[in-house]
């Protein structure tokens, strides 16, 4: 896997907390990867919840349509 050099700016307090990390680039890369995966999971969870809400609404509408038929001896 290739690399790309970035010049980033961090708050002084945060940069100070990285001072003792032997491989800052790897540490930051892992932190960014974890955050991006967390955001992707949150988006997927939101999309899935919305899909479930739509499916439940469709199920309720279908059940209402069939309520009148259910008593007809079918």
Residue pairs with C-beta under 8 A, 6 or more apart in sequence:
8 28
10 18
18 24
18 27
18 28
21 27
